[in-house]
Amino acid sequence: MKTVYMCFSTDILHSGHIAIIQRAAALGELVLGALTDEAIATFKRYPLIPLEERVKLYGSLNGVSRVVVQDSLSYRAVIQAEKPDIIVHGDDWRTGIQSGVRDEVIRMLAAYGGELVEFPYTHSATEDVLSSLDSRLSMPETRRARLKKLLTLKPYISVMEAHNGLTGLIVENARTEVGGELRQFDAMWVSSLCDSTVKGKPDIELVDLTSRIHTLEEIMEVTTKPIILDGDTGGLTEHFVYNLRTLERLGISAIIIEDKTGLKKNSLFGTDAQQVQAPIEEFCEKIRAGKKAQRSRDFMIFARCESLILDQGQEDALARCDAYVRAGADGVMIHSCKKTPDEVYAFMAAFRKLHPATPIVVVPTTYNGASEAELAEHGANIIIHANHLLRSAFPAMQKTAELTLQHGRTKEADQLCLSIKEILTLIPTED
């Protein structure tokens, strides 16, 4: 009997899945591959059902001889280990992100006389129901937990800022294919700088939490990705513990608070603005109070260290971050306003000797020549692009206003604008 191999990433089966399993089993002894959570997270939402349960589910299906785990989109390792006579797949992978995987399968099968069998892809009405399950990801308890889960699944987390519902939709839906891999943002950063700027106010912790919660709710109403909140200094410890619980209830995944005291000024001013770090023990007490106050295990508090910003050196940064982790911080954010990432790389190398597994957050605003992959290779776990949607929108809006004034009409600004039709169809509507 011939051996047949087919790989699954789905966590919820519908009639189309059962039909293709039956057709594959008719060709020989069927071995079903279960893609790992890590592999699935590289091209779609991470599965609602964990790998161990999916393996049991697949193994219980009629026609399935056994289940093996496939830890990559590539079939290479499985083909080398199993040498299947036939690989079965729907014909939907002939184009798009999986087309490169298909080409590799064909080459490897040809090397030993194996065969690729493709069945026509049929859309199931059940898929429409399954897609609606993604709405579960916007529920507070599910959304809050996603960031911590993603940290265990992906080599690093890519985060883009959002400052209103529209930019939230952009971050939610942005996707591009690079080298056969689908890339998308994993989470959103709601920045105090951007939140203040869109309100026409300075970034000095002037916008109160009530107003910031309004922004968060506006974003959360139309998106599903986890959110990290820029919490500035966190305010008074007595206030911080109550505000933290509010964020937990909303479904925020994490807050980052910085170790400064007094009037908050943006860190990218560096030493040009008078900024004072809080005493280590005082900041540690705020972290301890926050961790004690939180109600769920999913919510995370990250401690942002300003030592490099204020030219206090690596030793001070390491001492502070070590103390913050020991006080209970779920991770640290190391900030720098240098044009190169050298001091950030040096910090991460030294910090990893003390805390090999503690998440590190970086914000490469000034050293943006470093790619996400490079930052991750040096130890970064979360990479935040902190203000770029706002900064890119402002020049276009300003130019549109200037061109309208210059010409007394808006025709010359058309090249900067979406069409009316695109605007009308940009926002999805519920049927």
Secondary structure, DSSP 4 states (H G I P E B T S, - for coil): --EEEEEE--SS--HHHHHHHHHHHTTSEEEEEEE-HHHHTTTSPPPSS-HHHHHHHHHTSTTEEEEEEE-SS--HHHHHHH--SEEEEEGGGGSSTTHHHHHHHHHHHHHHT-EEEEEPP---HHHHHHHHGGGGGGSHHHHHHHHHHHHHHSS-EEEEE--SHHHHHHHHH-EEEETTEEEE--EEEE-HHHHHHHTT--TTT-S-HHHHHHHHHHHHTT--S-EEEE-TT---HHHHHHHHHHHHHHT--EEEEESEESS---GGGGGGS--EEPPHHHHHHHHHHHHHH---SS-EEEEEE-TTTTT-HHHHHHHHHHHHHHTT-SEEEE---SSSSHHHHHHHHHHHHH-SSS-EEE--SS-TTS-HHHHHHTT-SEEEE-SHHHHHHHHHHHHHHHHHHHHSSSGGGGGGS--HHHHHHHS----
